[in-house]
Amino acid sequence: MDDIFTIIKAILLLASAVLVLLAALGILRFKDDLERVLYARIHILGVADGACILALLVLGEPLLAGAYFILVPFASHAIANGFYYGEDKQ
Amino acid sequence: MTILTLSEYILLAALAIYALASVRIATRKTIGMGLVGLAGLSIAVATILILVNNLYQIAYCKDIALALVLLGPVGTIAFARVLRGDN
């Protein structure tokens, strides 16, 4: 019989698997001819990032999860900022 | 097989599907889509490597995952600065 912490870990890993699958479905579902679809895809990327951070925490890598938790908002903002001033203005 | 191992395998399969979806997004014609796809691919591969480390006790996977987690967003930011241009 598994102890309670193992069951909680398994539930959290399954929850992050469901979130990752939903993100994979969502990132493919938007059509490319939609106007400014990149912002929607950055939003979906945030869901997958949160799920991966949760999975890294459960797998016993809190420093890796913390580093990614700090770095990923800067990356998402840089993509949106580059698109707004770069490709979207053209 | 314990319930934890089973859930780790399920997460591994979900991450593999997400990595394929990210590659598909990265092959779109605009640079922004490429950045979004590669940002998703880097964290998916890093989490897969940590799972492989847990499942099969391959220690160097953790080092590769650390490099991916730290350098993936840094590369994305650098490329996005190039995409932004001078204005």
Backbone of each chain as nested JSON, in Angstrom:
{
  "chains": [
    {"id": "A", "residues": [
      {"number": 1, "name": "MET", "atoms": {"N": [0.85, -1.209, 0.0], "CA": [0.0, 0.0, 0.0], "C": [0.879, 1.249, 0.0]}},
      {"number": 2, "name": "ASP", "atoms": {"N": [0.612, 2.134, -0.955], "CA": [1.409, 3.36, -1.042], "C": [1.029, 4.32, 0.07]}},
      {"number": 3, "name": "ASP", "atoms": {"N": [2.011, 5.096, 0.513], "CA": [1.68, 6.081, 1.547], "C": [1.027, 7.306, 0.914]}},
      {"number": 4, "name": "ILE", "atoms": {"N": [0.589, 8.212, 1.771], "CA": [-0.25, 9.327, 1.302], "C": [0.543, 10.309, 0.436]}},
      {"number": 5, "name": "PHE", "atoms": {"N": [1.84, 10.452, 0.731], "CA": [2.648, 11.396, -0.058], "C": [2.86, 10.897, -1.494]}},
      {"number": 6, "name": "THR", "atoms": {"N": [3.024, 9.596, -1.633], "CA": [3.168, 9.03, -2.979], "C": [1.902, 9.244, -3.795]}},
      {"number": 7, "name": "ILE", "atoms": {"N": [0.754, 9.075, -3.147], "CA": [-0.519, 9.269, -3.861], "C": [-0.688, 10.733, -4.251]}},
      {"number": 8, "name": "ILE", "atoms": {"N": [-0.324, 11.654, -3.35], "CA": [-0.433, 13.089, -3.681], "C": [0.503, 13.443, -4.836]}},
      {"number": 9, "name": "LYS", "atoms": {"N": [1.73, 12.897, -4.791], "CA": [2.685, 13.139, -5.893], "C": [2.13, 12.629, -7.217]}},
      {"number": 10, "name": "ALA", "atoms": {"N": [1.554, 11.434, -7.194], "CA": [1.004, 10.853, -8.428], "C": [-0.145, 11.697, -8.953]}},
      {"number": 11, "name": "ILE", "atoms": {"N": [-0.998, 12.198, -8.051], "CA": [-2.135, 13.027, -8.478], "C": [-1.628, 14.324, -9.111]}},
      {"number": 12, "name": "LEU", "atoms": {"N": [-0.602, 14.936, -8.493], "CA": [-0.072, 16.191, -9.045], "C": [0.59, 15.96, -10.408]}},
      {"number": 13, "name": "LEU", "atoms": {"N": [1.299, 14.84, -10.553], "CA": [1.914, 14.537, -11.855], "C": [0.85, 14.289, -12.919]}},
      {"number": 14, "name": "LEU", "atoms": {"N": [-0.243, 13.606, -12.538], "CA": [-1.321, 13.383, -13.496], "C": [-2.003, 14.698, -13.865]}},
      {"number": 15, "name": "ALA", "atoms": {"N": [-2.157, 15.593, -12.884], "CA": [-2.764, 16.902, -13.173], "C": [-1.9, 17.687, -14.143]}},
      {"number": 16, "name": "SER", "atoms": {"N": [-0.575, 17.646, -13.943], "CA": [0.289, 18.368, -14.881], "C": [0.284, 17.696, -16.249]}},
      {"number": 17, "name": "ALA", "atoms": {"N": [0.123, 16.38, -16.313], "CA": [0.019, 15.7, -17.615], "C": [-1.237, 16.148, -18.355]}},
      {"number": 18, "name": "VAL", "atoms": {"N": [-2.349, 16.28, -17.62], "CA": [-3.595, 16.744, -18.248], "C": [-3.427, 18.171, -18.765]}},
      {"number": 19, "name": "LEU", "atoms": {"N": [-2.791, 19.036, -17.957], "CA": [-2.581, 20.426, -18.385], "C": [-1.688, 20.496, -19.627]}},
      {"number": 20, "name": "VAL", "atoms": {"N": [-0.645, 19.672, -19.658], "CA": [0.259, 19.657, -20.816], "C": [-0.474, 19.189, -22.064]}},
      {"number": 21, "name": "LEU", "atoms": {"N": [-1.339, 18.165, -21.912], "CA": [-2.107, 17.694, -23.065], "C": [-3.078, 18.759, -23.563]}},
      {"number": 22, "name": "LEU", "atoms": {"N": [-3.718, 19.459, -22.628], "CA": [-4.637, 20.529, -23.025], "C": [-3.885, 21.65, -23.737]}},
      {"number": 23, "name": "ALA", "atoms": {"N": [-2.673, 21.953, -23.257], "CA": [-1.869, 22.985, -23.912], "C": [-1.468, 22.558, -25.317]}},
      {"number": 24, "name": "ALA", "atoms": {"N": [-1.115, 21.272, -25.472], "CA": [-0.759, 20.776, -26.81], "C": [-1.943, 20.863, -27.76]}},
      {"number": 25, "name": "LEU", "atoms": {"N": [-3.138, 20.54, -27.239], "CA": [-4.345, 20.64, -28.069], "C": [-4.632, 22.096, -28.419]}},
      {"number": 26, "name": "GLY", "atoms": {"N": [-4.499, 22.97, -27.423], "CA": [-4.848, 24.377, -27.631], "C": [-3.891, 25.098, -28.557]}},
      {"number": 27, "name": "ILE", "atoms": {"N": [-2.594, 24.737, -28.472], "CA": [-1.61, 25.469, -29.279], "C": [-1.747, 25.108, -30.763]}},
      {"number": 28, "name": "LEU", "atoms": {"N": [-2.318, 23.924, -31.045], "CA": [-2.533, 23.525, -32.437], "C": [-3.901, 23.948, -32.953]}},
      {"number": 29, "name": "ARG", "atoms": {"N": [-4.826, 24.253, -32.053], "CA": [-6.22, 24.425, -32.451], "C": [-6.462, 25.761, -33.143]}},
      {"number": 30, "name": "PHE", "atoms": {"N": [-5.704, 26.788, -32.76], "CA": [-5.922, 28.099, -33.381], "C": [-5.476, 28.082, -34.841]}},
      {"number": 31, "name": "LYS", "atoms": {"N": [-6.269, 28.73, -35.69], "CA": [-5.897, 28.823, -37.095], "C": [-4.852, 29.92, -37.277]}},
      {"number": 32, "name": "ASP", "atoms": {"N": [-3.965, 29.743, -38.269], "CA": [-2.894, 30.709, -38.473], "C": [-3.382, 32.018, -39.069]}},
      {"number": 33, "name": "ASP", "atoms": {"N": [-4.54, 31.995, -39.749], "CA": [-5.012, 33.226, -40.376], "C": [-5.743, 34.147, -39.398]}},
      {"number": 34, "name": "LEU", "atoms": {"N": [-5.85, 33.758, -38.148], "CA": [-6.422, 34.666, -37.152], "C": [-5.483, 35.853, -36.951]}},
      {"number": 35, "name": "GLU", "atoms": {"N": [-6.076, 37.008, -36.642], "CA": [-5.249, 38.185, -36.441], "C": [-4.569, 38.122, -35.069]}},
      {"number": 36, "name": "ARG", "atoms": {"N": [-3.294, 38.318, -35.028], "CA": [-2.488, 38.329, -33.803], "C": [-2.678, 37.05, -32.977]}},
      {"number": 37, "name": "VAL", "atoms": {"N": [-2.555, 35.904, -33.636], "CA": [-2.738, 34.623, -32.954], "C": [-1.55, 34.315, -32.04]}},
      {"number": 38, "name": "LEU", "atoms": {"N": [-0.44, 35.053, -32.251], "CA": [0.751, 34.782, -31.44], "C": [0.518, 35.07, -29.967]}},
      {"number": 39, "name": "TYR", "atoms": {"N": [-0.274, 36.102, -29.659], "CA": [-0.544, 36.402, -28.25], "C": [-1.316, 35.268, -27.59]}},
      {"number": 40, "name": "ALA", "atoms": {"N": [-2.263, 34.683, -28.326], "CA": [-3.02, 33.539, -27.787], "C": [-2.098, 32.362, -27.529]}},
      {"number": 41, "name": "ARG", "atoms": {"N": [-1.128, 32.17, -28.448], "CA": [-0.22, 31.03, -28.273], "C": [0.747, 31.269, -27.118]}},
      {"number": 42, "name": "ILE", "atoms": {"N": [1.133, 32.53, -26.883], "CA": [1.966, 32.813, -25.705], "C": [1.181, 32.507, -24.428]}},
      {"number": 43, "name": "HIS", "atoms": {"N": [-0.105, 32.827, -24.441], "CA": [-0.965, 32.529, -23.292], "C": [-1.016, 31.023, -23.017]}},
      {"number": 44, "name": "ILE", "atoms": {"N": [-1.178, 30.225, -24.078], "CA": [-1.224, 28.772, -23.911], "C": [0.127, 28.24, -23.435]}},
      {"number": 45, "name": "LEU", "atoms": {"N": [1.195, 28.87, -23.925], "CA": [2.542, 28.483, -23.482], "C": [2.674, 28.643, -21.972]}},
      {"number": 46, "name": "GLY", "atoms": {"N": [2.023, 29.67, -21.41], "CA": [2.054, 29.87, -19.965], "C": [1.426, 28.721, -19.203]}},
      {"number": 47, "name": "VAL", "atoms": {"N": [0.365, 28.13, -19.756], "CA": [-0.273, 26.966, -19.111], "C": [0.706, 25.797, -19.053]}},
      {"number": 48, "name": "ALA", "atoms": {"N": [1.359, 25.531, -20.189], "CA": [2.309, 24.41, -20.233], "C": [3.504, 24.68, -19.318]}},
      {"number": 49, "name": "ASP", "atoms": {"N": [3.946, 25.946, -19.26], "CA": [5.065, 26.28, -18.371], "C": [4.695, 26.032, -16.911]}},
      {"number": 50, "name": "GLY", "atoms": {"N": [3.48, 26.449, -16.532], "CA": [3.027, 26.214, -15.155], "C": [2.946, 24.737, -14.834]}},
      {"number": 51, "name": "ALA", "atoms": {"N": [2.466, 23.94, -15.781], "CA": [2.374, 22.496, -15.561], "C": [3.758, 21.876, -15.411]}},
      {"number": 52, "name": "CYS", "atoms": {"N": [4.72, 22.341, -16.236], "CA": [6.078, 21.791, -16.134], "C": [6.751, 22.212, -14.835]}},
      {"number": 53, "name": "ILE", "atoms": {"N": [6.477, 23.445, -14.364], "CA": [7.038, 23.882, -13.077], "C": [6.484, 23.019, -11.946]}},
      {"number": 54, "name": "LEU", "atoms": {"N": [5.174, 22.732, -12.005], "CA": [4.56, 21.855, -11.005], "C": [5.196, 20.464, -11.034]}},
      {"number": 55, "name": "ALA", "atoms": {"N": [5.406, 19.945, -12.246], "CA": [6.009, 18.615, -12.364], "C": [7.44, 18.611, -11.833]}},
      {"number": 56, "name": "LEU", "atoms": {"N": [8.202, 19.678, -12.124], "CA": [9.587, 19.738, -11.626], "C": [9.611, 19.804, -10.1]}},
      {"number": 57, "name": "LEU", "atoms": {"N": [8.655, 20.534, -9.509], "CA": [8.585, 20.606, -8.045], "C": [8.286, 19.227, -7.453]}},
      {"number": 58, "name": "VAL", "atoms": {"N": [7.337, 18.51, -8.074], "CA": [6.971, 17.188, -7.559], "C": [8.116, 16.203, -7.715]}},
      {"number": 59, "name": "LEU", "atoms": {"N": [8.881, 16.34, -8.821], "CA": [9.985, 15.41, -9.071], "C": [11.22, 15.706, -8.232]}},
      {"number": 60, "name": "GLY", "atoms": {"N": [11.149, 16.706, -7.362], "CA": [12.256, 16.965, -6.449], "C": [13.332, 17.863, -7.011]}},
      {"number": 61, "name": "GLU", "atoms": {"N": [12.95, 18.804, -7.879], "CA": [13.909, 19.763, -8.439], "C": [13.422, 21.194, -8.164]}},
      {"number": 62, "name": "PRO", "atoms": {"N": [13.418, 21.625, -6.903], "CA": [12.847, 22.95, -6.608], "C": [13.69, 24.108, -7.153]}},
      {"number": 63, "name": "LEU", "atoms": {"N": [15.017, 23.936, -7.214], "CA": [15.854, 25.029, -7.725], "C": [15.642, 25.226, -9.225]}},
      {"number": 64, "name": "LEU", "atoms": {"N": [15.514, 24.105, -9.947], "CA": [15.248, 24.177, -11.387], "C": [13.893, 24.847, -11.634]}},
      {"number": 65, "name": "ALA", "atoms": {"N": [12.892, 24.434, -10.858], "CA": [11.551, 25.009, -11.009], "C": [11.552, 26.498, -10.666]}},
      {"number": 66, "name": "GLY", "atoms": {"N": [12.283, 26.875, -9.605], "CA": [12.349, 28.284, -9.22], "C": [13.039, 29.134, -10.269]}},
      {"number": 67, "name": "ALA", "atoms": {"N": [14.142, 28.597, -10.826], "CA": [14.863, 29.332, -11.873], "C": [13.975, 29.547, -13.083]}},
      {"number": 68, "name": "TYR", "atoms": {"N": [13.247, 28.492, -13.476], "CA": [12.381, 28.639, -14.647], "C": [11.211, 29.56, -14.348]}},
      {"number": 69, "name": "PHE", "atoms": {"N": [10.697, 29.488, -13.097], "CA": [9.579, 30.351, -12.695], "C": [9.978, 31.826, -12.778]}},
      {"number": 70, "name": "ILE", "atoms": {"N": [11.241, 32.128, -12.486], "CA": [11.707, 33.521, -12.572], "C": [11.979, 33.921, -14.025]}},
      {"number": 71, "name": "LEU", "atoms": {"N": [12.533, 32.992, -14.821], "CA": [12.987, 33.361, -16.17], "C": [11.864, 33.428, -17.197]}},
      {"number": 72, "name": "VAL", "atoms": {"N": [10.834, 32.584, -17.044], "CA": [9.874, 32.443, -18.146], "C": [9.003, 33.686, -18.374]}},
      {"number": 73, "name": "PRO", "atoms": {"N": [8.633, 34.51, -17.371], "CA": [7.879, 35.722, -17.704], "C": [8.683, 36.706, -18.542]}},
      {"number": 74, "name": "PHE", "atoms": {"N": [9.999, 36.759, -18.312], "CA": [10.844, 37.639, -19.123], "C": [10.867, 37.169, -20.581]}},
      {"number": 75, "name": "ALA", "atoms": {"N": [10.944, 35.855, -20.764], "CA": [10.981, 35.317, -22.132], "C": [9.659, 35.573, -22.847]}},
      {"number": 76, "name": "SER", "atoms": {"N": [8.532, 35.34, -22.158], "CA": [7.226, 35.554, -22.784], "C": [7.033, 37.024, -23.135]}},
      {"number": 77, "name": "HIS", "atoms": {"N": [7.441, 37.919, -22.222], "CA": [7.33, 39.347, -22.507], "C": [8.217, 39.752, -23.666]}},
      {"number": 78, "name": "ALA", "atoms": {"N": [9.422, 39.161, -23.742], "CA": [10.33, 39.507, -24.835], "C": [9.755, 39.075, -26.176]}},
      {"number": 79, "name": "ILE", "atoms": {"N": [9.099, 37.891, -26.219], "CA": [8.488, 37.44, -27.478], "C": [7.379, 38.404, -27.894]}},
      {"number": 80, "name": "ALA", "atoms": {"N": [6.483, 38.75, -26.937], "CA": [5.366, 39.63, -27.268], "C": [5.855, 41.018, -27.67]}},
      {"number": 81, "name": "ASN", "atoms": {"N": [6.861, 41.51, -26.972], "CA": [7.414, 42.83, -27.275], "C": [8.086, 42.844, -28.648]}},
      {"number": 82, "name": "GLY", "atoms": {"N": [8.851, 41.792, -28.938], "CA": [9.489, 41.709, -30.241], "C": [8.479, 41.601, -31.367]}},
      {"number": 83, "name": "PHE", "atoms": {"N": [7.403, 40.845, -31.137], "CA": [6.369, 40.72, -32.169], "C": [5.653, 42.052, -32.375]}},
      {"number": 84, "name": "TYR", "atoms": {"N": [5.357, 42.761, -31.285], "CA": [4.603, 44.021, -31.392], "C": [5.402, 45.066, -32.161]}},
      {"number": 85, "name": "TYR", "atoms": {"N": [6.676, 45.226, -31.818], "CA": [7.486, 46.262, -32.467], "C": [8.165, 45.762, -33.734]}},
      {"number": 86, "name": "GLY", "atoms": {"N": [8.222, 44.451, -33.938], "CA": [8.897, 43.906, -35.109], "C": [7.931, 43.518, -36.208]}},
      {"number": 87, "name": "GLU", "atoms": {"N": [7.351, 42.33, -36.09], "CA": [6.54, 41.791, -37.179], "C": [5.176, 42.449, -37.288]}},
      {"number": 88, "name": "ASP", "atoms": {"N": [4.564, 42.808, -36.155], "CA": [3.194, 43.318, -36.198], "C": [3.127, 44.705, -36.807]}},
      {"number": 89, "name": "LYS", "atoms": {"N": [4.198, 45.504, -36.662], "CA": [4.196, 46.867, -37.199], "C": [4.449, 46.895, -38.697]}},
      {"number": 90, "name": "GLN", "atoms": {"N": [4.942, 45.78, -39.258], "CA": [5.282, 45.78, -40.685], "C": [4.028, 45.627, -41.541]}}
    ]},
    {"id": "B", "residues": [
      {"number": 1, "name": "MET", "atoms": {"N": [4.781, -2.328, -10.565], "CA": [4.835, -0.896, -10.924], "C": [3.953, -0.086, -9.977]}},
      {"number": 2, "name": "THR", "atoms": {"N": [4.56, 0.907, -9.342], "CA": [3.78, 1.705, -8.394], "C": [2.973, 2.764, -9.143]}},
      {"number": 3, "name": "ILE", "atoms": {"N": [2.066, 3.409, -8.403], "CA": [1.215, 4.435, -9.011], "C": [2.05, 5.659, -9.411]}},
      {"number": 4, "name": "LEU", "atoms": {"N": [3.143, 5.916, -8.662], "CA": [4.006, 7.061, -8.99], "C": [4.735, 6.83, -10.313]}},
      {"number": 5, "name": "THR", "atoms": {"N": [5.247, 5.618, -10.513], "CA": [5.929, 5.293, -11.771], "C": [4.963, 5.381, -12.947]}},
      {"number": 6, "name": "LEU", "atoms": {"N": [3.75, 4.895, -12.727], "CA": [2.739, 4.943, -13.786], "C": [2.422, 6.389, -14.169]}},
      {"number": 7, "name": "SER", "atoms": {"N": [2.273, 7.249, -13.168], "CA": [1.964, 8.655, -13.473], "C": [3.151, 9.337, -14.142]}},
      {"number": 8, "name": "GLU", "atoms": {"N": [4.381, 8.926, -13.781], "CA": [5.555, 9.486, -14.466], "C": [5.569, 9.093, -15.948]}},
      {"number": 9, "name": "TYR", "atoms": {"N": [5.193, 7.853, -16.25], "CA": [5.131, 7.431, -17.655], "C": [4.038, 8.192, -18.411]}},
      {"number": 10, "name": "ILE", "atoms": {"N": [2.894, 8.44, -17.746], "CA": [1.808, 9.185, -18.4], "C": [2.265, 10.61, -18.699]}},
      {"number": 11, "name": "LEU", "atoms": {"N": [2.957, 11.232, -17.729], "CA": [3.477, 12.592, -17.956], "C": [4.509, 12.603, -19.082]}},
      {"number": 12, "name": "LEU", "atoms": {"N": [5.322, 11.538, -19.147], "CA": [6.318, 11.431, -20.23], "C": [5.627, 11.408, -21.601]}},
      {"number": 13, "name": "ALA", "atoms": {"N": [4.539, 10.635, -21.712], "CA": [3.809, 10.566, -22.983], "C": [3.174, 11.915, -23.317]}},
      {"number": 14, "name": "ALA", "atoms": {"N": [2.589, 12.572, -22.309], "CA": [1.963, 13.88, -22.545], "C": [3.004, 14.897, -23.0]}},
      {"number": 15, "name": "LEU", "atoms": {"N": [4.189, 14.866, -22.373], "CA": [5.238, 15.81, -22.758], "C": [5.763, 15.522, -24.162]}},
      {"number": 16, "name": "ALA", "atoms": {"N": [5.802, 14.251, -24.547], "CA": [6.235, 13.92, -25.914], "C": [5.243, 14.485, -26.932]}},
      {"number": 17, "name": "ILE", "atoms": {"N": [3.942, 14.365, -26.641], "CA": [2.928, 14.925, -27.544], "C": [3.067, 16.451, -27.602]}},
      {"number": 18, "name": "TYR", "atoms": {"N": [3.296, 17.069, -26.447], "CA": [3.441, 18.529, -26.421], "C": [4.702, 18.966, -27.183]}},
      {"number": 19, "name": "ALA", "atoms": {"N": [5.776, 18.179, -27.078], "CA": [7.001, 18.527, -27.813], "C": [6.76, 18.468, -29.32]}},
      {"number": 20, "name": "LEU", "atoms": {"N": [6.001, 17.462, -29.778], "CA": [5.689, 17.383, -31.211], "C": [4.831, 18.568, -31.645]}},
      {"number": 21, "name": "ALA", "atoms": {"N": [3.856, 18.96, -30.798], "CA": [3.023, 20.126, -31.118], "C": [3.87, 21.393, -31.18]}},
      {"number": 22, "name": "SER", "atoms": {"N": [4.854, 21.517, -30.278], "CA": [5.734, 22.687, -30.283], "C": [6.588, 22.736, -31.54]}},
      {"number": 23, "name": "VAL", "atoms": {"N": [7.088, 21.572, -31.965], "CA": [7.873, 21.535, -33.199], "C": [7.015, 21.974, -34.378]}},
      {"number": 24, "name": "ARG", "atoms": {"N": [5.753, 21.531, -34.381], "CA": [4.845, 21.916, -35.466], "C": [4.608, 23.425, -35.481]}},
      {"number": 25, "name": "ILE", "atoms": {"N": [4.497, 24.018, -34.285], "CA": [4.307, 25.473, -34.212], "C": [5.588, 26.198, -34.639]}},
      {"number": 26, "name": "ALA", "atoms": {"N": [6.74, 25.634, -34.266], "CA": [8.016, 26.281, -34.582], "C": [8.295, 26.328, -36.078]}},
      {"number": 27, "name": "THR", "atoms": {"N": [7.637, 25.452, -36.854], "CA": [7.885, 25.438, -38.296], "C": [6.963, 26.374, -39.065]}},
      {"number": 28, "name": "ARG", "atoms": {"N": [6.191, 27.219, -38.38], "CA": [5.393, 28.22, -39.077], "C": [6.32, 29.27, -39.682]}},
      {"number": 29, "name": "LYS", "atoms": {"N": [5.773, 30.1, -40.59], "CA": [6.674, 30.938, -41.378], "C": [7.167, 32.185, -40.649]}},
      {"number": 30, "name": "THR", "atoms": {"N": [6.481, 32.64, -39.595], "CA": [6.93, 33.862, -38.918], "C": [7.94, 33.541, -37.818]}},
      {"number": 31, "name": "ILE", "atoms": {"N": [8.769, 34.554, -37.493], "CA": [9.814, 34.34, -36.48], "C": [9.198, 34.202, -35.09]}},
      {"number": 32, "name": "GLY", "atoms": {"N": [8.127, 34.972, -34.827], "CA": [7.478, 34.906, -33.516], "C": [6.956, 33.515, -33.204]}},
      {"number": 33, "name": "MET", "atoms": {"N": [6.362, 32.864, -34.195], "CA": [5.877, 31.494, -33.993], "C": [7.037, 30.542, -33.702]}},
      {"number": 34, "name": "GLY", "atoms": {"N": [8.159, 30.762, -34.375], "CA": [9.337, 29.941, -34.107], "C": [9.816, 30.09, -32.676]}},
      {"number": 35, "name": "LEU", "atoms": {"N": [9.774, 31.337, -32.173], "CA": [10.196, 31.565, -30.792], "C": [9.257, 30.888, -29.805]}},
      {"number": 36, "name": "VAL", "atoms": {"N": [7.941, 30.991, -30.055], "CA": [6.964, 30.347, -29.165], "C": [7.162, 28.832, -29.167]}},
      {"number": 37, "name": "GLY", "atoms": {"N": [7.335, 28.265, -30.361], "CA": [7.519, 26.819, -30.449], "C": [8.779, 26.352, -29.751]}},
      {"number": 38, "name": "LEU", "atoms": {"N": [9.868, 27.084, -29.916], "CA": [11.117, 26.636, -29.299], "C": [11.121, 26.843, -27.794]}},
      {"number": 39, "name": "ALA", "atoms": {"N": [10.431, 27.9, -27.31], "CA": [10.319, 28.076, -25.856], "C": [9.551, 26.911, -25.241]}},
      {"number": 40, "name": "GLY", "atoms": {"N": [8.472, 26.48, -25.922], "CA": [7.722, 25.321, -25.425], "C": [8.529, 24.044, -25.509]}},
      {"number": 41, "name": "LEU", "atoms": {"N": [9.287, 23.895, -26.595], "CA": [10.077, 22.668, -26.774], "C": [11.174, 22.549, -25.728]}},
      {"number": 42, "name": "SER", "atoms": {"N": [11.804, 23.674, -25.373], "CA": [12.931, 23.597, -24.43], "C": [12.456, 23.135, -23.048]}},
      {"number": 43, "name": "ILE", "atoms": {"N": [11.327, 23.664, -22.551], "CA": [10.879, 23.235, -21.216], "C": [10.334, 21.815, -21.276]}},
      {"number": 44, "name": "ALA", "atoms": {"N": [9.719, 21.422, -22.407], "CA": [9.219, 20.046, -22.512], "C": [10.382, 19.052, -22.47]}},
      {"number": 45, "name": "VAL", "atoms": {"N": [11.445, 19.355, -23.216], "CA": [12.6, 18.437, -23.239], "C": [13.293, 18.412, -21.875]}},
      {"number": 46, "name": "ALA", "atoms": {"N": [13.363, 19.584, -21.202], "CA": [13.994, 19.617, -19.879], "C": [13.212, 18.756, -18.888]}},
      {"number": 47, "name": "THR", "atoms": {"N": [11.894, 18.844, -18.914], "CA": [11.091, 18.021, -17.994], "C": [11.19, 16.541, -18.353]}},
      {"number": 48, "name": "ILE", "atoms": {"N": [11.243, 16.227, -19.655], "CA": [11.429, 14.826, -20.073], "C": [12.764, 14.289, -19.537]}},
      {"number": 49, "name": "LEU", "atoms": {"N": [13.819, 15.123, -19.6], "CA": [15.13, 14.663, -19.118], "C": [15.121, 14.421, -17.61]}},
      {"number": 50, "name": "ILE", "atoms": {"N": [14.411, 15.291, -16.856], "CA": [14.317, 15.061, -15.409], "C": [13.542, 13.77, -15.127]}},
      {"number": 51, "name": "LEU", "atoms": {"N": [12.494, 13.517, -15.914], "CA": [11.733, 12.273, -15.743], "C": [12.6, 11.05, -16.059]}},
      {"number": 52, "name": "VAL", "atoms": {"N": [13.411, 11.15, -17.125], "CA": [14.308, 10.045, -17.482], "C": [15.323, 9.799, -16.368]}},
      {"number": 53, "name": "ASN", "atoms": {"N": [15.806, 10.888, -15.771], "CA": [16.728, 10.759, -14.64], "C": [16.057, 10.017, -13.492]}},
      {"number": 54, "name": "ASN", "atoms": {"N": [14.776, 10.349, -13.218], "CA": [14.07, 9.687, -12.12], "C": [13.755, 8.224, -12.432]}},
      {"number": 55, "name": "LEU", "atoms": {"N": [13.425, 7.95, -13.695], "CA": [12.967, 6.599, -14.036], "C": [14.134, 5.631, -14.208]}},
      {"number": 56, "name": "TYR", "atoms": {"N": [15.202, 6.09, -14.884], "CA": [16.278, 5.172, -15.252], "C": [17.609, 5.48, -14.568]}},
      {"number": 57, "name": "GLN", "atoms": {"N": [17.624, 6.476, -13.663], "CA": [18.844, 6.848, -12.91], "C": [20.024, 7.158, -13.838]}},
      {"number": 58, "name": "ILE", "atoms": {"N": [19.763, 7.985, -14.862], "CA": [20.841, 8.466, -15.738], "C": [21.18, 9.875, -15.264]}},
      {"number": 59, "name": "ALA", "atoms": {"N": [22.306, 10.032, -14.593], "CA": [22.55, 11.254, -13.837], "C": [22.822, 12.457, -14.726]}},
      {"number": 60, "name": "TYR", "atoms": {"N": [23.463, 12.249, -15.883], "CA": [23.848, 13.424, -16.67], "C": [22.653, 14.093, -17.322]}},
      {"number": 61, "name": "CYS", "atoms": {"N": [21.489, 13.427, -17.347], "CA": [20.275, 14.065, -17.881], "C": [19.915, 15.309, -17.077]}},
      {"number": 62, "name": "LYS", "atoms": {"N": [20.207, 15.275, -15.772], "CA": [19.891, 16.426, -14.922], "C": [20.731, 17.638, -15.317]}},
      {"number": 63, "name": "ASP", "atoms": {"N": [22.001, 17.405, -15.666], "CA": [22.868, 18.515, -16.082], "C": [22.385, 19.138, -17.392]}},
      {"number": 64, "name": "ILE", "atoms": {"N": [21.979, 18.266, -18.335], "CA": [21.475, 18.789, -19.611], "C": [20.19, 19.583, -19.375]}},
      {"number": 65, "name": "ALA", "atoms": {"N": [19.333, 19.085, -18.472], "CA": [18.083, 19.792, -18.174], "C": [18.359, 21.147, -17.55]}},
      {"number": 66, "name": "LEU", "atoms": {"N": [19.361, 21.208, -16.666], "CA": [19.723, 22.496, -16.052], "C": [20.183, 23.484, -17.111]}},
      {"number": 67, "name": "ALA", "atoms": {"N": [21.025, 23.016, -18.039], "CA": [21.486, 23.896, -19.112], "C": [20.328, 24.367, -19.981]}},
      {"number": 68, "name": "LEU", "atoms": {"N": [19.396, 23.456, -20.277], "CA": [18.244, 23.827, -21.113], "C": [17.361, 24.852, -20.41]}},
      {"number": 69, "name": "VAL", "atoms": {"N": [17.107, 24.637, -19.118], "CA": [16.22, 25.546, -18.377], "C": [16.839, 26.93, -18.275]}},
      {"number": 70, "name": "LEU", "atoms": {"N": [18.158, 26.991, -18.085], "CA": [18.792, 28.31, -17.934], "C": [19.016, 28.995, -19.275]}},
      {"number": 71, "name": "LEU", "atoms": {"N": [19.452, 28.236, -20.292], "CA": [19.824, 28.862, -21.554], "C": [18.668, 29.024, -22.529]}},
      {"number": 72, "name": "GLY", "atoms": {"N": [17.592, 28.227, -22.369], "CA": [16.439, 28.346, -23.26], "C": [15.796, 29.727, -23.221]}},
      {"number": 73, "name": "PRO", "atoms": {"N": [15.374, 30.222, -22.034], "CA": [14.803, 31.568, -21.97], "C": [15.792, 32.668, -22.349]}},
      {"number": 74, "name": "VAL", "atoms": {"N": [17.096, 32.474, -22.03], "CA": [18.09, 33.487, -22.39], "C": [18.202, 33.614, -23.915]}},
      {"number": 75, "name": "GLY", "atoms": {"N": [18.215, 32.466, -24.604], "CA": [18.24, 32.496, -26.063], "C": [16.988, 33.097, -26.649]}},
      {"number": 76, "name": "THR", "atoms": {"N": [15.836, 32.778, -26.043], "CA": [14.575, 33.353, -26.514], "C": [14.582, 34.871, -26.38]}},
      {"number": 77, "name": "ILE", "atoms": {"N": [15.07, 35.368, -25.25], "CA": [15.116, 36.82, -25.037], "C": [16.059, 37.475, -26.05]}},
      {"number": 78, "name": "ALA", "atoms": {"N": [17.222, 36.847, -26.283], "CA": [18.188, 37.425, -27.221], "C": [17.615, 37.487, -28.633]}},
      {"number": 79, "name": "PHE", "atoms": {"N": [16.943, 36.399, -29.062], "CA": [16.383, 36.375, -30.409], "C": [15.216, 37.363, -30.52]}},
      {"number": 80, "name": "ALA", "atoms": {"N": [14.447, 37.511, -29.427], "CA": [13.333, 38.462, -29.461], "C": [13.836, 39.902, -29.564]}},
      {"number": 81, "name": "ARG", "atoms": {"N": [15.001, 40.177, -28.984], "CA": [15.596, 41.519, -29.14], "C": [15.963, 41.773, -30.598]}},
      {"number": 82, "name": "VAL", "atoms": {"N": [16.462, 40.723, -31.274], "CA": [16.777, 40.86, -32.691], "C": [15.499, 41.093, -33.49]}},
      {"number": 83, "name": "LEU", "atoms": {"N": [14.432, 40.348, -33.138], "CA": [13.156, 40.491, -33.839], "C": [12.584, 41.893, -33.66]}},
      {"number": 84, "name": "ARG", "atoms": {"N": [12.813, 42.479, -32.493], "CA": [12.264, 43.801, -32.202], "C": [12.89, 44.874, -33.085]}},
      {"number": 85, "name": "GLY", "atoms": {"N": [14.18, 44.727, -33.353], "CA": [14.854, 45.703, -34.202], "C": [15.262, 46.954, -33.448]}},
      {"number": 86, "name": "ASP", "atoms": {"N": [15.477, 48.042, -34.201], "CA": [16.011, 49.267, -33.611], "C": [14.943, 50.203, -33.075]}},
      {"number": 87, "name": "ASN", "atoms": {"N": [13.696, 50.073, -33.577], "CA": [12.671, 51.072, -33.212], "C": [12.138, 50.845, -31.801]}}
    ]}
  ]
}
